[in-house]
Amino acid sequence: MPTLRLSLPLSAPRTSLLHSSRRFFSAGFSRLFPSCYPREKLQRDCRRVQLFLKMEVLLRSLSPRLRLFSRFYTRMDKNKAMVEYLQRYGVLRSDRVAEVMEMIDRALFVPKENPPYLDSPMPIGYNATISAPHMHALCLELLKDHLQPGMRALDVGSGSGYLTACFAMMVGPEGQAVGIEHIPELVAASIENVKRSAATPLLEKGSLSLHVADGRYGWPEAAPYDTIHVGAAAPEIPKALLDQLKPGGRMVIPVGDLFQDLQVVDKKLDGSIISRNETGVRYVPLTSRSAQLQNY
Ligand code: SAH
C-alpha cells in the first residue's frame, strides 16, 4: 500500500485547511484506496463534501443566532455524516468502530472555534492537536480486536480525550481505558469533554480514567494492556510501553521525527515483538512538558 504523508501544518488556518483537505481528499485517498471507489465518483463526492464544509464555515461566520442554529440542527447528523464519509472512503471498515464513532460526538472534543467534522487535525491548545477523524478511524480499526469487552487499553497523549472515550466504549464497563496526558489543563478539559459524551457513565464507574503523567513511562498501575495507543510521535518505542503490553497485545505508535511512520507492534504470546509500518504520518512529538510548551 502506498504511504500517505499529510502535508497539513499542525495548526493551519481555516482557509488553508479547506484547501489542504481538498488536495488530501482528491489525491491521498484515491491513491490509498484505488480499487474500492471509482475515481469520478470519488472526485464528485469530494466536491460535495467540500461544498458542505464550506457552507458550514460560512454559516458559522454569520450572526450568532444562525451559528447556534447551524450547530443545533445537525450536530449528531453531521457526526453521522462524517462517519459515513469515512466508511465510503474505506478507512472505516467495521460496524463496531463505526458505531462507536457515531456514539462519541467529535464536536464535544474540538474547541468551539474550529469546524469539528472536517477531516483534519485541529488545535486544542498547548501546542497540541486532536488528530484528524481518518487517523482516529484508522487507529480504532487497527486496534479493534484488542478492544474487546473486558480488555484493558492505554491511550498515551490522550489530549482531547476522544480516543480514550472510544476505547472505553469498546472495552465496556468490565474493561479499563486509561488516558495519560502530561498537560494538566488538557486533562481537566478532556474530563469535561467526556462528561458531556456518551462515555460519561464509564467515567463515573471508573472504567475510564484520565491522568496527568509522563506517558513515556506508561501507567504501570493498570498494566498489562491488551492495547496501547500513542497519540504523539516518539523517536523510538519507549521500553516501558513495550513492557506494559500484554503478550498477545497490540500497540499503535507513530515513530520518527520529521518523517514518521505509524508502527503496528504486536507482542506474541512468547513475548517476542514483531512490528510493521502502516503508513507515513505527522503527529506532534512525544516529549517533555517544557519542550512542548516552548513549542518544541
Ligand atoms: N489522541 C489525541 C492526540 C493529542 S496530540 C487526540 O486526538 O486528542 C498528542 C498529545 O500528546 C498532546 O496532547 C500532548 O500534550 C501529549 N503528549 C506529548 N508528549 C507527552 C508525554 N511525554 N506524556 C504525555 N502526553 C504527552
Residues whose N, C-alpha, C, O or C-beta is under 5 A from the ligand:
A	BS01	SAH	A128 T129 I130 S131 G157 S158 G159 S160 G161 Y162 L163 I180 E181 H182 I183 A213 D214 G215 R216 G231 A232 V284 P285 L286 T287 S288
